């Protein structure tokens, strides 16, 4: 039986919070929520695929309405389907959206397309009646692993938040089962940040680790100064010290910091990721890559990035995506990534896990829910169905 896209709906939603990292505050942060409405019916309900973009890049409704959604609506319906005609084809839909777009200069369009792409994959897996992670594993001939490493991201700068507030926050993550926690640096002086780091390290129990994130704030001298100060702490990683497109800075920093580094969340195409691998001095035996499909043209493009990494001698286990969303959790479980970011208390209801999923020893176990699993998170699916229904 043929499947059709009846409509694609989008809306801008607030995810504002009075927090800040070294570069931006989140007081006016938004995201785009998308619903791909199909004519397929499963378990007595119309199949709708949902998607949203990760925090940090704002909603992309204007781009969707002006370019990408009209291209889907104007396309011949059969051109958006797989060869059998019984499901949507994410690659064909991606190619339709990208029609008449010049290469390079990816900008915000990668976020708009990545959001729609997420909703398409959610619909595809629901139509097949399978969790997305199992569908991906089957299509790529690998074994799915429902157990996924997750770390807790937080430690933002907040008005009036001192060392006690920071350590209380990190302790709350440990109490919830996380073994790796992350905090922000670069929004204070080096001495102040070292005091914050040391306060967290003192309260971490054996076997638990701390990562730090500068959100691209530093020039090279500052990045090196921090590197020298951070070396004795033996951190889980030192993340995004400089501008994400300054590959020379990243390569130079590697000469001064022997411990693990992480970057990539603000690279939005396979080509940008390839330039990082070629020119950024990243080391496949210890460093981490944080490309986020929701910001970088979606899973269709992320698969190209994974292929490039394999060809460049990198294992997918070195990828721990940014964003804290269930789409990346499915990719991690289905394609063998190293894990996923998590925001236990922020950007709700879009972050987190389906109801009942708990973190145990730094890992979660994926539930067997069709699609990405949004229907298992009651506060999130309520917002999503408001758009679809």
ABEGO torsion letter per residue (X at the ends): XBBBBABBBBBBBBABBABBBAABBAAABBBBBBBBBBABBBGGBBBBBBBBBBBGAEBAAAAAAAAAAAAAAABBAAAABBAAGABBBAAAAAAAAABGBBBEGAEAAAAAAAAAAAAAAAAAAAAAGBBAAAAAAAAAGBBBBABBBBBBBBGBBBBGBBAAAAAAAAAAAAAAGBABBBBBBGABBAAAAAAAAAAAAAABBBGBBBBBBAGGABBAAAAAAAAAAAAAAGBABBBGABBAABAAAAAAAAAABABBBBBGAABABAAAAAAAAAAAGBBAAABBBABBAAABGEAAAAAAAAAAAAAAGBBAAABBBBGGBAAAAAAAAAAGBAEBBBBAABGOAABEBBBGBBBBGGBBBBBBBBEAGAAABAAAAAAAAAAAX
